[in-house]
Amino acid sequence: MSAISELSSMSRRKGPVSQEEKRASRRDNKAAYIFLLPWLVGLVVITVGPMLMSLYLAFTDYNLLQPPEWTGLDNFTRMLGDARLHNSLRVTFTYVLVGVPLQLAVALLIALVLDKGLRGLPFYRSVFYLPSLLGGSVAVAILWKQIFGTTGLVNQVLAMFGIAGPGWISDPSTSLGSIILLHVWTFGSPMIIFLAGLRQIPNMYYEAAEVDGATTLQKFWRITLPMLSPIIFFNLVLQIIGSFQSFTQAFIVSGGNGGPSDSTMFFTLYLYQKGFGQFDMGYASAMAWFLLLIIGAFTAVNFIASKYWVFYDD
Amino acid sequence: MTKLQTLPAPEQEQGPGGKTPGSRTRGNRTRGNAGRPRESRGTLAFSRSARVKALAKHALLIITGGIMIYPLLWMVVSSLRPNDLIFRDPGLWLNSLEMGNYTDGWSALSHPFGHYMLNSAIVVIGSILGNLISCSMAAYAFARLQFSGKKLFFGIMLLTIMLPFHVVIVPQYILFSQIGWVNTFWPLIVPKLLATDAFFVFLMVQFIRGIPKELDEAARIDGAGHPRIFLRVILPLMVPALATTTIFTFIWTWNDFFGALIYLTDPEMFTVPVALRAFVDSQSATSWGSLFAMSIVSLLPVFLVFLFGQRFLIKGIATTGIK
């Protein structure tokens, strides 16, 4: 049971509260709040408080030195006219809309190949999973910067075939692609979730289909995909939320400036520049809330659309 | 432990911690032993075509896996090569071992690289302790105690898992800078002490739900209160969940770049990721060798944790989807 399915089932789970439960609840209240104390303090001081504060700051001009000055919708109208911000949105959307489906497709494909009682599964699984653990590190971003550099590994290999490759990272038309590739490379963790999901599909469905003479492709479309749809949905939501927040790779690969010519200026990178480079805290807060709205909208659309394609067995 | 089993790990490993108490298989929904599922179908014919198919699969996996791992291996090899070869040799052969990149890289910044490793270690250990203590406490309350507002708080906890940290980072920074914590490790550790990594709360709630309630009831009849039940009954049984939390916290904190970038501006306080970044900035592209060498050094702890903690990592991912 994942956090996402738990969340979506919460509204449905409303049992009657018995007298005994009420009594038990009164008995446990004090103990519960003591156990929850660190979390509650964190919720107020680290999460909800700062959220409200950032909502307030979004309507102010604040540079850390002078007190915040209320400017109403100023930050948001500024955002409307900020071409660099629009570009950063385009970059981020491209990254999410290309990178996430591509990564999940590879993850599913490899999971399918690994699923059927293959020898050496633990070994293969480790090989495919390792990059997703390292992928978020500065070290791998540095590696990527070299691999796709003008004299990097990729071009060295291409040169062996007599092809002169471009400077992938210094060319605005390929720089984002290189970072998307880095994202796809880290398909290991969704792959493991897919593997777990595939294991859940009862074998009898396949046996029955085989008796009926179904082809491999038919079995995939009619059994595997529908049965796996909750897992696909879970991975999709998770990866979209995560990808919108990508930062390290773009920061390191572009040397912190989102270059060349803003082609890797992710929304979060621009937010960082505004907030922690120029200390334009009000604007950064407005951007953060805009990001929250975008992620919220994507997640909501995902949940609504899931009613039409996600199939629940029970 | 029905909740935890809804997404069983790809391989149902045995051994200590591999299974939680009270686990049971669910009739025909589980496919029996790992490694050899669906074999009943294969009995018709372990034919030549099946063998060819398996061979093709292995070939596909080895090629794909090779491409995946190649850059990493190449980085290791390059870190042991003289600089000029890095720009010419895409192969993995080593004619001689050059340790110069490592010695150069180790002392390239204002402090020896070990200093940054030590800083990272402090932050990592603090974060692990914080997550273990505070998340397990919250999880116990959510999984075992009845209290007013439970559903609401639980819902909020789940939502915070999905909340982008950018929404809180600006005010958090202001808060920490106002109490003078910029250029200290506190902003990186204190949130963990306050259970803000809600993934782990959720992971532990799922785990505790799988522990038979009879155990705490028995302890209660013996006169144990909640602190005692938590410490003596639940905690010892949730070691696998604690191990998963430890491992993921280690890797995430070790890799954390954004937090360190914002809060640690004094080179004295740099953790490994920001030190590496400073290295990139300070050197021109000609010193890839030592840059790679320190990159390898920085990845080594993560790799070791991966090597020894794989089982928990995979279980953790399969059950909650944390990376």
Interface residues (C-beta under 8 A of the other chain):
Chain A: M1 S2 A3 I4 E6 L7 M10 E21 A24 S25 R27 D28 N29 A31 A32 Y33 F35 L36 L37 P38 W39 V41 G42 L43 V45 I46 T47 G49 P50 M51 M53 S54 L57 L64 I110 V113 L114 D115 K116 G117 L118 R119 G120 L121 P122 Y124 R125 S126 V127 F128 Y129 L130 P131 S132 L133 L134 G136 S137 V138 A139 V140 I142 L143 W144 K145 Q146 I147 G149 T151 L153 Q156 V157 M160 W185 S189 I192 I193 L195 A196 G197 R199 Q200 P202 N203 M204 Y206 E207 E210 I231 F234 N235 L238 I241 G242 F244 Q245 F247 T248 F251 I252 G255 G256 T268 L271 Y272 G275 F276 M281 A284 S285 M287 A288 W289 L291 L292 I295 T299
Chain B: K3 L4 T6 L7 P8 A9 P10 E11 N28 R29 T30 R31 A34 G35 R36 P37 R38 E39 S40 R41 A54 K57 H58 L60 L61 T64 G65 M68 I69 P71 L72 W74 M75 I86 F87 R88 D89 P90 I133 S134 C135 M137 A138 Y140 A141 F142 L145 Q146 F147 S148 K150 K151 F153 F154 G155 I156 M157 L158 L159 T160 I161 M162 L163 P164 F165 H166 V167 V168 I169 V170 P171 Q172 Y173 I174 L175 S177 V190 P191 L193 L194 A195 T196 F199 V201 F202 Q206 G225 H226 F230 I251 N255 F257 F258 L261 I262 V272 P273 V274 L276 R277 V280 D281 A285 W288 L291 F292 S295 I296 S298 L299 V302 F303 F306 Q310 L313 I314 I317 A318 T319 T320 G321 K323
